[in-house]
Amino acid sequence: MDSETSEGAKPVNPAAPAVTEMGVLPHKRFVPKTQDPKATKMELETIIANHPNLSDEARRDARIHLDKLFLGIDWDQMRINNLSKSVNDLKRQLDERDQSVRLLAQRFSEKAREAKEATVDPETGLCLLPQFDQMVLKFLHNEQRHIACAMGCIDLSHFKEFNDTYGHLSGNVVLREVALILNSIYETHTPIAGNLQEKRVSAKRGTYDVAFRLGDEFYFFIASVASKEDCLMLGHRITKRIAEITIDGIGPANVKGDLGIVYFSFSPQEIPGLAEETLSQMKEWSDWLMYEVKEDTHKQRDLGAPTTPEDHCLMEVFSFAQLMEKPPFREKKIR
């Protein structure tokens, strides 16, 4: 006799899986699409409702077991826990990145400090000789105008006596004061109307304006000077300020700055291929002029005649051809 189904009931497939303690599941392994338990429950409910081989009773039992399985779950607390875990994971990642950034910043700072120490005189803050040469050569290679520039060489007279009397620490203070004077001249070398010592001109330091120290000698380079008159007044200002150096606890340093200045006017067509020689000749001539000043002021002092800051500065104007000549031989350099 054929079995008949009750009214409203769907035919039961004999091959339908039996209802277990956990309810009827699909034949293939269930893999949730999300880690959200509530979404997973809804996904299972959809599977149960649409499963083709479940009787109404099996479907009902599966829903009961599903409800029991998810009974007592605090959905809000679960969301909070999941959110808290996500926040903690994010915080940990940010902490790791922050630590990496700090390490990179520390390494960059160390590299920057090392690079600066390799290019700056630690005593005065002026650049070192290689950087000085590099900047002057860059100017000579790149300048496209007919222009006048200046290079000066300063030697400090009586500096050894000051060092021997007050010690090297006080001597280093004098060196730093001279460096400050040289750094300040880059704000006053633009065209002057009136006396340089009376009128202060506001101007920014030029790209190629640079100075360096070699023992108690200083060299400076100014890439653009308006006139030889301005250049000479600038030299007088430097020697005057050096003569006025005062050290706390000691008083006047009584140090003189003997300054030789090369005022050099050139056209770009003269320089190509000769930039290095031009730089070398500017150094040689400014050094030679500085010793001319030193010799003259020594003679004045030997005669008992006082010297002025202007006496300690000598400037000469050079054409390119004159600059390329070698300075006269000096048998003995006076210190």
Secondary structure as GFF3:
##gff-version 3
##sequence-region A 1 335
A	DSSP	alpha_helix	37	50	.	.	.	ID=ss1
A	DSSP	alpha_helix	56	70	.	.	.	ID=ss2
A	DSSP	alpha_helix	75	117	.	.	.	ID=ss3
A	DSSP	alpha_helix	129	142	.	.	.	ID=ss4
A	DSSP	beta_strand	147	157	.	.	.	ID=ss5
A	DSSP	alpha_helix	159	166	.	.	.	ID=ss6
A	DSSP	alpha_helix	168	185	.	.	.	ID=ss7
A	DSSP	beta_strand	210	214	.	.	.	ID=ss8
A	DSSP	beta_strand	217	222	.	.	.	ID=ss9
A	DSSP	alpha_helix	228	243	.	.	.	ID=ss10
A	DSSP	beta_strand	246	247	.	.	.	ID=ss11
A	DSSP	beta_strand	251	252	.	.	.	ID=ss12
A	DSSP	beta_strand	256	266	.	.	.	ID=ss13
A	DSSP	three_ten_helix	268	270	.	.	.	ID=ss14
A	DSSP	alpha_helix	275	302	.	.	.	ID=ss15
A	DSSP	three_ten_helix	309	312	.	.	.	ID=ss16
A	DSSP	beta_strand	313	318	.	.	.	ID=ss17
A	DSSP	alpha_helix	320	324	.	.	.	ID=ss18
###
